[in-house]
Amino acid sequence: MARNEDLEVLVCGSGAAGLTLAIDLARRNIAFRLIDKAPHPFAGSRGKGIQPRTEEVFEDLAVIDRIVASGGEYPPLRTYTPDGPVDKHAGIPPEPTPAEPYQIPLLVPQFLTERRLRERLAELGHAPEYGCELVGFEQDPDGVTARIATPGGERTVRAAYLVGADGGSSFVRKALGIEFRGKSLGVRALVADVRADGASSRVWHRWGDEQPERSVSLCPLHGTDLFQYMAPVPLDMDVDLSAEGLTALLHERGGQDGVVIREVSWASVFTMQARLADAYRCGRVLLAGDAAHCHPPTGGQGLNTSIQDAYNLGWKLAA
Ligand SMILES: Cc1cc2nc3c(=O)[nH]c(=O)nc-3n(C[C@H](O)[C@H](O)[C@H](O)COP(=O)(O)OP(=O)(O)OC[C@H]3O[C@@H](n4cnc5c(N)ncnc54)[C@H](O)[C@@H]3O)c2cc1C
């Protein structure tokens, strides 16, 4: 039985929230462990919009330069009308001010954002421990005793605090019995990272705009040769996530025949939810990120609020 009496914080989940918290704890010299049940980092683009407030957080964590270098600004939106393509450019942003130093949202695929966070964490001498699943915990007035399943068997770890940054299906939230109130929004969508022939990577393409539930879009992912393919799909539709299936759906919804999906590197179908945990804390156990709230992707709240939760928690745990 491995015990670590000096451990201050056990962070469960090394997504955007867990990584941000780990960097903040590392730079404050707080003893922590960051575990994740997955065998390796998540590979999908998912949350690609980085908002100005998150850029401020990244500046403070000394990752903003490499995040900017990894991505870029949002490209013009190209919609296809019966009269031909129409490009919509973003307006000129206001000048930065000390109160609002960042004005331009960034487009960075989430797997690159998380890679940059891991690089920063490595500079501070730490790394996520993959293949380590939190399977149980108990708390008392002095700390939390957690059980972790690892490839080498089950381990017991003692920490002053446990943070559940373990995503929307949070094991920690469920184990605490905290309600996750809200609703399913009745909207289902497919999202995929694809390589495509015949589509310019200088614009964000959207076809079928006149009927949003039959639209399909291809957004170039800066820093890669990929596009993020997104399309709403009916709740009961069998979705073919192969390159041929995605090409057929794109053509059916008005995409030009010249655009062909050649390769799919990641794909998912999800139902949009809007939910909020009844509490973010129960004694020495806290929730952060999607474990505490989840949003539809529109507006880019998920990734950004997860990072901001963790940033808000780091200094408080250190104190
Ligand atoms: C299609 C799509 C598009 C999106 N678009 C946007 C967008 O444009 N902008 C935006 O801001 N957000 C967007 N999001 C949301 C964003 O991806 C999430 O909000 C974000 O990943 C949440 O980060 P997190 O660290 O809280 O959780 P996650 O990224 O889910 O990480 C949780 C981690 O916990 C680990 N874990 C789970 N259980 C355990 C356990 N028992 N033990 C150990 N580890 C465990 C998991 O393996 C995982 O690595 C999008 C999401 C999707 C699906």
The ligand as a MOL file (V3000), in Angstrom:
LIG
                    3D

  0  0  0     0  0            999 V3000
M  V30 BEGIN CTAB
M  V30 COUNTS 53 58 0 0 0
M  V30 BEGIN ATOM
M  V30 1 C -17.5280 18.5880 -29.9420 0
M  V30 2 C -17.0880 19.4870 -28.8360 0
M  V30 3 C -16.8100 20.7860 -29.1470 0
M  V30 4 C -16.4270 21.6370 -28.1450 0
M  V30 5 N -16.1550 22.9310 -28.4650 0
M  V30 6 C -15.7480 23.7840 -27.5080 0
M  V30 7 C -15.3630 25.1200 -27.8330 0
M  V30 8 O -15.4000 25.5470 -28.9930 0
M  V30 9 N -14.9240 25.9180 -26.8290 0
M  V30 10 C -14.8710 25.4650 -25.5380 0
M  V30 11 O -14.5010 26.2570 -24.6590 0
M  V30 12 N -15.2030 24.1990 -25.2070 0
M  V30 13 C -15.6370 23.3410 -26.1550 0
M  V30 14 N -15.9350 22.0320 -25.8200 0
M  V30 15 C -15.9000 21.6010 -24.4150 0
M  V30 16 C -14.5120 21.1930 -23.9060 0
M  V30 17 O -13.9480 20.1880 -24.7330 0
M  V30 18 C -14.6740 20.6840 -22.4600 0
M  V30 19 O -15.4290 21.6340 -21.7520 0
M  V30 20 C -13.3060 20.4990 -21.7650 0
M  V30 21 O -12.6180 19.4050 -22.3230 0
M  V30 22 C -13.4880 20.2590 -20.2630 0
M  V30 23 O -12.2170 20.0520 -19.6820 0
M  V30 24 P -12.0950 19.2210 -18.3220 0
M  V30 25 O -10.6330 19.2090 -18.0150 0
M  V30 26 O -13.0430 19.7540 -17.3160 0
M  V30 27 O -12.6420 17.7670 -18.6840 0
M  V30 28 P -12.1200 16.7000 -19.7410 0
M  V30 29 O -11.4300 17.3400 -20.8900 0
M  V30 30 O -13.2930 15.8390 -20.0330 0
M  V30 31 O -11.0260 15.8610 -18.9340 0
M  V30 32 C -11.4040 14.9710 -17.9010 0
M  V30 33 C -10.2990 13.9280 -17.7280 0
M  V30 34 O -10.5940 13.1450 -16.5610 0
M  V30 35 C -10.2240 11.8150 -16.8210 0
M  V30 36 N -10.9760 10.9460 -15.8800 0
M  V30 37 C -12.3140 10.7170 -15.8690 0
M  V30 38 N -12.6450 9.8970 -14.8540 0
M  V30 39 C -11.4850 9.5940 -14.1950 0
M  V30 40 C -11.1770 8.7780 -13.0710 0
M  V30 41 N -12.1210 8.1110 -12.3700 0
M  V30 42 N -9.8660 8.6650 -12.6870 0
M  V30 43 C -8.8920 9.3360 -13.3720 0
M  V30 44 N -9.1480 10.1160 -14.4650 0
M  V30 45 C -10.4200 10.2580 -14.8590 0
M  V30 46 C -10.5720 11.6050 -18.2900 0
M  V30 47 O -9.8200 10.5210 -18.8430 0
M  V30 48 C -10.1770 12.9600 -18.8960 0
M  V30 49 O -8.8540 12.9690 -19.3990 0
M  V30 50 C -16.3250 21.1630 -26.8100 0
M  V30 51 C -16.5930 19.8360 -26.5110 0
M  V30 52 C -16.9740 18.9960 -27.5180 0
M  V30 53 C -17.2720 17.5500 -27.1900 0
M  V30 END ATOM
M  V30 BEGIN BOND
M  V30 1 1 1 2
M  V30 2 1 2 3
M  V30 3 2 2 52
M  V30 4 2 3 4
M  V30 5 1 4 5
M  V30 6 1 4 50
M  V30 7 2 5 6
M  V30 8 1 6 7
M  V30 9 1 6 13
M  V30 10 2 7 8
M  V30 11 1 7 9
M  V30 12 1 9 10
M  V30 13 2 10 11
M  V30 14 1 10 12
M  V30 15 2 12 13
M  V30 16 1 13 14
M  V30 17 1 14 15
M  V30 18 1 14 50
M  V30 19 1 15 16
M  V30 20 1 16 17
M  V30 21 1 16 18
M  V30 22 1 18 19
M  V30 23 1 18 20
M  V30 24 1 20 21
M  V30 25 1 20 22
M  V30 26 1 22 23
M  V30 27 1 23 24
M  V30 28 2 24 25
M  V30 29 1 24 26
M  V30 30 1 24 27
M  V30 31 1 27 28
M  V30 32 2 28 29
M  V30 33 1 28 30
M  V30 34 1 28 31
M  V30 35 1 31 32
M  V30 36 1 32 33
M  V30 37 1 33 34
M  V30 38 1 33 48
M  V30 39 1 34 35
M  V30 40 1 35 36
M  V30 41 1 35 46
M  V30 42 1 36 37
M  V30 43 1 36 45
M  V30 44 2 37 38
M  V30 45 1 38 39
M  V30 46 1 39 40
M  V30 47 2 39 45
M  V30 48 1 40 41
M  V30 49 2 40 42
M  V30 50 1 42 43
M  V30 51 2 43 44
M  V30 52 1 44 45
M  V30 53 1 46 47
M  V30 54 1 46 48
M  V30 55 1 48 49
M  V30 56 2 50 51
M  V30 57 1 51 52
M  V30 58 1 52 53
M  V30 END BOND
M  V30 END CTAB
M  END
